[in-house]
C-alpha cells in the first residue's frame, strides 16, 4: 500500500504574539513545530505501515526551506521519504492556492492508495486544504476521522466525528482522510531514525517548475482571499458568580439585567 501524508510546519501558538502596530504575527524567535493534527495523520499512516508489510509512507509539505527540519522529524517517526514544495512563487498562498500546489505535488509523486491530512492547521484553523486537495485530485474524502475501523482491499471504513456522536462511513480507495486528535497518540521519534534523517537523503525539494505550475497559478497571484488584518481581541470583563437557591439566583440575575437596561 502507498500512503501520502500532508504535513505543515506551524509556529507554536503558545508562543505567538501579534504586533500591536502592524497587526501581524511576530514570527521572529518563535519556535516552529509539526502541526498537531498532521502528527495524528502521520501516526495513522505509520500504524497501517506497521500492520501491512511493504507499505510506504511519503510526506509532502509546502513551506520555506526551514520546513526541512519538520520533515526530518517525520522521517525520524518512520516515514520513508518527504517532499518539500518550496519557492518564492508559493509565498502568500491562501487555502485555494495551497491546495493547488500540494495536489500537483501529489500527482508528481505518483501512485497512491491513501492520503492522510490533519483536520486543520493551528495557525489558520480553516480545515479547508485537505478537502480542496481531494477535490483537485478528484477523489472522495472524509473529514474529522476519529477511528479507522477496517481497511479493505478496495475501501476503508472509518468513524467520522460529529458534534453529538459519530457516523460510520465506507469510502472507496484511493481517498483522502483528515484526522482529529482523538484518532490516536503520535509516536515518539526513534533514535536510529533521527540519525538516518540527518545523515541520509530522505527529502526532495521541488519548486513551481518541478510540479509544472506557472507562477500565476500558485502563491499570492492565485489566491482569491487575503488576510487584511490580524489583531488580539479586547479582553472580556470579569464574570460574576451568583450563589443561593435557584429562585434567589434567578431573581438576582433579572435585577442585574434590569440595572444594565438589558431587559
Buried (B, 14 or more C-beta within 10 A) or exposed (E): BBBBBBBBBBBEEEEBEBEEEEEEBBEEEBEBBBBBBBBBBBBBBBBBBEEEEEBBBBBBBBBBEEBBBBBBBBBBBBBBBBBBBBBEBBEBBBBBBBBBBBBBBBEBBEEBBBBBBBBBBBBBEBBBBBBBBBEBBEBBBBBBBBBBEEBEEEBBBBBBBEEEEBEEBEBEBBBBBBBBBBBBEBBEBBEEBBEBBEEEEBBBBBBBEBBEBEBEBBBBEBBEEEEEEEEEEEEEEEEEEEEEEEEEEEEBEEEEEEEEEEE
